[in-house]
Amino acid sequence: MTSAEAKMLDFAPYLPAVLAPSSVRSREIYEQNQHRVYSLAFLMTDSELAAEELMSQAFCRAFRASAEPSVDGIDDALMTELRTYFDIGSVTLNCAPCDRVLGVRRNTLRVELERAVVQLPDTEKLMFLLHDVEGYDHARVARLLETTEEESQRGVHQARLRLRELLAS
């Protein structure tokens, strides 16, 4: 090891303080949100490559809009990107009310559930993922998808009915 390398090692503990605080904070924001954004993108696209691309574009959009985007800012950027790939609008499913209990009480494998989710129409799929998977309330889902809370409730309900049908077959 040269003397210059040794001196560099002496400064290593101080490097985080020297780095731009905004770049450290940007990395933290990215790391706190990347799993959620990737999961939504993957379940919407059913493709790892497309999900990576969508996630990248969403974060670029979010960080262009703000140096420290909030969770809502990142969600807004993701919704904008999703709208370029998918026809997200009004609820299209109109499943009949259940007149009998469908046989989905068995142990459903995660892969079976994922296969069923990707078969949902885009709007209902996104509503279901945001509400039932990510835990967003209907007000937040409605704001993100620019719809009403009632439409969000209807969309999630229709998605659940359709998932039951798909899993029972």
Residue pairs with C-beta under 8 A, 6 or more apart in sequence:
16 24
22 67
22 68
25 68
26 63
26 67
26 68
29 68
29 69
29 74
30 59
33 59
33 71
33 74
34 55
34 59
36 134
37 55
37 58
37 59
37 74
37 78
38 51
38 52
38 55
39 133
40 78
40 126
40 129
40 130
40 134
41 50
41 51
41 52
41 54
41 55
41 58
41 78
41 82
42 48
42 51
43 114
43 117
43 118
43 125
43 129
43 133
44 51
44 54
44 82
44 85
44 86
44 122
44 125
44 126
44 129
45 51
45 54
45 85
46 118
50 85
54 78
54 81
54 82
54 85
57 81
58 74
58 77
58 78
58 80
58 81
59 74
59 77
61 77
61 80
61 81
62 69
62 73
62 74
62 76
62 77
62 78
63 69
65 73
65 77
66 73
69 77
75 144
76 144
79 88
79 144
79 145
82 88
82 126
86 122
86 126
87 122
87 123
88 122
88 123
88 126
88 145
89 123
90 123
90 147
90 151
91 123
91 124
91 127
91 151
91 154
91 155
91 158
92 121
92 123
92 124
93 120
93 121
93 124
93 155
93 158
93 159
93 161
93 162
94 158
95 158
95 161
95 162
95 165
97 161
98 161
98 164
102 164
102 165
102 167
102 168
103 168
104 164
104 167
104 168
108 167
112 167
113 163
113 167
116 163
116 166
116 167
117 125
117 128
117 129
117 163
118 125
119 162
119 166
120 128
120 159
120 162
120 163
123 145
123 155
124 155
124 156
124 158
124 159
124 162
125 159
126 145
127 141
127 145
127 152
127 155
127 156
127 159
128 155
128 156
128 159
128 160
128 163
130 136
130 140
130 141
130 144
130 145
131 137
131 138
131 141
131 152
131 156
132 156
132 159
132 160
136 144
138 149
138 152
138 153
138 156
139 149
141 149
141 152
141 156
142 148
142 149
142 151
142 152
145 152
147 155
